[in-house]
Amino acid sequence: MLDWIRKLGRGGLRLFGKLGRGGLFLMATLGGIPAVLRRPGLLVAQLWSVGVLSLALITLSGLFVGMVLGLQGYNTLVDFGAEESLGVAVALAVVRELGPVVTALLFAGRAGSAMTAEIGLMKATEQLSGMEMMAVNPIHRVIAPRYLAGILSMPLLAAIFSAVAVYGGFFVGVGLLGVDDGAYWSQMQAKVDLYEDVWNGVIKSLVFGLVVTWIAVFEGYDTVPTSEGVAGATTRTVVHSAFAILTLDFVLTAMMFGDY
Amino acid sequence: MGETAAQAGRDTLVKIRGLEFSRGDRVIFDGVDLDILRGKVTAVMGPSGTGKTTLLRLIGGQLCPDRGSVQVDGLEVSRLRTGELYALRKRMGMLFQSGALLTDLSVFDNVAFPLREHTDLPESMIRDLVLMKLQAVGLRGARDLKPAQLSGGMARRVAMSRAIALDPMMIMYDEPFTGQDPISKGALVKLIRLLNDALGLTSIIVSHDVQETAEISDYIYVISQGRVMGQGAPDEIERTDSGWVKQFMHGLPDGPVPFHYPAPDYRDDLLQT
């Protein structure tokens, strides 16, 4: 029993220790953002590797998610003779939920894990220490550009995901299953609200970007500088990010769309 | 007399007094006094795990001592503010054991890195400076290679030319000879001495490669178990009375540091069922 309490206490201390370190690290990273803005080249390079290189994955996933939604939505709606509402169903599902959430999950798996591994290996091979000794702050030079690139990329990638998914649904619904073309778009236009739906989706993906990139860069920076350490940190990035995304999604949805 | 002391003060670049440092329960330094003289190559030797790298990190301000003082060029390193510490570091070069080259940059860009970060020099001048620094270590022709394409010895030479890029007052070498073949070891030994004398640097070498290090050092400190076990010019160290220093310098398997890890009596151990 005592052992169990001790273990709980130790786990709690470790958790709060890590949260504290993570918080201080985030402050230091935010402090480095003005330095990044003065050197946009660093940011552009990261936007390329974090954002542009994720495009293929995001676009393809968006397309197939949209196509599945079109298929499933049609099968359900057609029973009620409401297949004209397919456009609204697909658009609301992706703009409010699937766009931000699936993009964030894919982003954590592709860009987040790569960021953690890269920073972790830079630490393990003393590149970060080397920078410090050259009087270059690694948080400003390495971490802050990646963090900012993650935050900027996430909403853009989510927007592309949603747009492609809407076309995926259109392709299956209108192209293959015979839903009326005009109804697909006009109902979507009538029912999808810019602020209520689109804007809230953008806020969600911004929050996911802040959190997922924070987890990724912090896990890399905080890693034990060995191969096991880097492997563990990379796994933690994906697991913690997924958990954070789904939890935050519920909280944000409740705040945005809950009627209470 | 007073003047001599003042003279000695001016000649000392790094002054360490009563240094104490521990990691958790493990005591790494327990009252270490060290003086690194300007213009000299000073070696700090000792067995693995005695905190030689830690010593360099304390001098570079990456770690803070628990007690005692570490002064570089008259500045108390642990009391400096970040800006002052960074200004001091621009005058120090450090060569890490792995070379610590930035793996996503070419050899040229690695050497140009400190120049681009800290100066506003035009690109044409940076090119000239980088080529001069690379020529000094014999790797001007390797400027377009990536760190992954370099051998261990070459990587260290590139790191050396990066360390002298900003014309520092001192360079710290962390185990420069470990894992090197005889040719690159020879090249590094020659380079360390040459750079020190040609550029008027002060060099600190941390190493356990006795022969190579003793060959080019002006002064040697031998540390172990958190203390300075012996010090002096290489020939003085050679003639030392200390059993421990003798064992270390000559690589004897048994002596004050026993060959056997502490264990119960051998006979008793074998007969125990």
Interface residues (C-beta under 8 A of the other chain):
Chain A: L121 M122 T125 E126 Q127 S129 G130 M131 E132 M133 M134 A135 V136 N137 R141
Chain B: G60 Q62 Y86 A87 R89 K90 M92 G93 M94 F96 Q97 S98 A100 L101 L102 T103 F113 P114 E117 H118 R162
